[in-house]
Amino acid sequence: MRGIVSLLLLGFTFLMFNDFFPEALPGLNVSKWIVLLLFLVIFICISVSADKELEEHRTLKWTLFSSLYLMFVIIGMSLLGGQSTSGISLDSPIVWALFLVSLFQISVQLKRRNSKKSQEL
């Protein structure tokens, strides 16, 4: 499972790098649709083989990690002097809205998890 997650993060980072610095890899002409299709297949494989009880425990960690990783990549690429060709930046209200939604989802999951623990006691 860790290998699949690492592959997803590597692919996501590559897509972000290609978006922020399209001139850096001119000879590498990888279609974004092929990479996105690969992500979709990997997500489907993960969801089919996932243990629901264990997955509920991992969802909170994954949501927190992926949200922070996304912000880290955007900040890092911006500090390196890149500019997104698709409009993904810290100035974009959509990026902030998605980040706030993920933080809200994390807080809801924490409340649900704490209420389950208190009911078990």
C-alpha positions as CSV (number, residue, x, y, z in Angstrom):
1,M,0.0,0.0,0.0
2,R,2.8,2.4,0.8
3,G,4.3,1.8,-2.6
4,I,1.0,2.8,-4.3
5,V,0.8,5.9,-2.2
6,S,4.4,6.8,-3.0
7,L,3.7,6.3,-6.7
8,L,0.7,8.6,-6.4
9,L,2.7,11.3,-4.7
10,L,5.5,11.0,-7.1
11,G,3.1,11.3,-10.1
12,F,1.3,14.2,-8.5
13,T,4.6,16.0,-7.8
14,F,5.6,15.4,-11.4
15,L,2.3,16.9,-12.7
16,M,2.7,19.9,-10.5
17,F,6.4,20.4,-11.6
18,N,5.3,20.1,-15.2
19,D,2.6,22.7,-14.6
20,F,4.8,25.2,-12.8
21,F,7.9,24.6,-15.1
22,P,6.7,23.4,-18.5
23,E,9.9,24.6,-20.2
24,A,12.1,22.5,-17.9
25,L,11.2,19.2,-19.5
26,P,10.5,20.0,-23.2
27,G,11.6,16.6,-24.5
28,L,9.4,14.7,-22.1
29,N,5.9,14.9,-23.7
30,V,3.7,12.9,-21.3
31,S,0.1,13.5,-21.8
32,K,-1.6,14.7,-18.6
33,W,-4.6,12.6,-19.5
34,I,-2.5,9.4,-19.4
35,V,-1.2,10.3,-16.0
36,L,-4.7,11.2,-14.7
37,L,-6.0,7.9,-16.1
38,L,-3.2,6.1,-14.3
39,F,-4.2,7.9,-11.1
40,L,-7.9,6.8,-11.6
41,V,-6.9,3.2,-12.1
42,I,-4.7,3.2,-8.9
43,F,-7.5,4.9,-6.8
44,I,-10.0,2.3,-8.1
45,C,-7.6,-0.6,-7.1
46,I,-7.1,1.0,-3.7
47,S,-10.8,1.4,-3.0
48,V,-11.7,-2.1,-4.2
49,S,-9.0,-3.8,-2.0
50,A,-9.5,-1.6,1.0
51,D,-10.5,-2.9,4.4
52,K,-13.3,-0.5,5.5
53,E,-12.5,-0.5,9.2
54,L,-8.8,0.0,8.6
55,E,-9.6,2.6,5.9
56,E,-11.6,4.7,8.2
57,H,-8.6,5.0,10.5
58,R,-6.3,5.9,7.7
59,T,-8.6,8.5,6.1
60,L,-8.0,11.1,8.7
61,K,-4.2,10.8,8.3
62,W,-4.4,10.7,4.5
63,T,-6.6,13.8,4.4
64,L,-4.4,15.8,6.6
65,F,-1.2,14.6,4.9
66,S,-2.4,15.2,1.4
67,S,-3.8,18.7,2.2
68,L,-0.5,19.8,3.8
69,Y,1.5,18.1,1.0
70,L,-0.5,20.0,-1.7
71,M,0.1,23.3,0.0
72,F,3.8,22.5,0.5
73,V,4.2,21.7,-3.2
74,I,2.4,24.9,-4.3
75,I,4.5,27.0,-1.9
76,G,7.7,25.2,-2.9
77,M,7.1,25.6,-6.7
78,S,6.2,29.2,-6.2
79,L,9.3,29.9,-4.2
80,L,11.4,28.3,-6.9
81,G,10.1,30.8,-9.3
82,G,7.6,28.7,-11.1
83,Q,4.2,30.0,-12.3
84,S,1.3,27.6,-12.8
85,T,0.0,27.4,-16.3
86,S,-3.4,26.2,-15.1
87,G,-4.0,28.8,-12.4
88,I,-3.0,26.7,-9.3
89,S,-1.5,29.3,-7.0
90,L,-1.8,30.7,-3.5
91,D,-3.7,33.6,-5.0
92,S,-6.4,31.3,-6.3
93,P,-9.6,31.3,-4.2
94,I,-10.4,27.8,-5.4
95,V,-7.2,26.4,-3.9
96,W,-8.0,28.1,-0.6
97,A,-11.6,26.9,-0.7
98,L,-10.5,23.3,-1.3
99,F,-8.0,23.6,1.6
100,L,-10.6,24.9,3.9
101,V,-13.0,22.1,2.9
102,S,-10.4,19.6,3.6
103,L,-9.7,21.2,7.1
104,F,-13.5,21.1,7.7
105,Q,-13.6,17.4,6.7
106,I,-10.6,16.7,9.1
107,S,-12.4,18.4,12.0
108,V,-15.6,16.4,11.3
109,Q,-13.6,13.1,11.2
110,L,-11.9,14.0,14.5
111,K,-15.3,14.7,16.2
112,R,-16.7,11.5,14.9
113,R,-13.7,9.6,16.0
114,N,-13.7,11.1,19.5
115,S,-17.5,10.4,19.9
116,K,-16.9,6.8,18.9
117,K,-14.2,6.5,21.5
118,S,-16.3,8.1,24.2
119,Q,-19.2,5.7,23.4
120,E,-16.9,2.7,23.7
121,L,-15.9,3.7,27.2
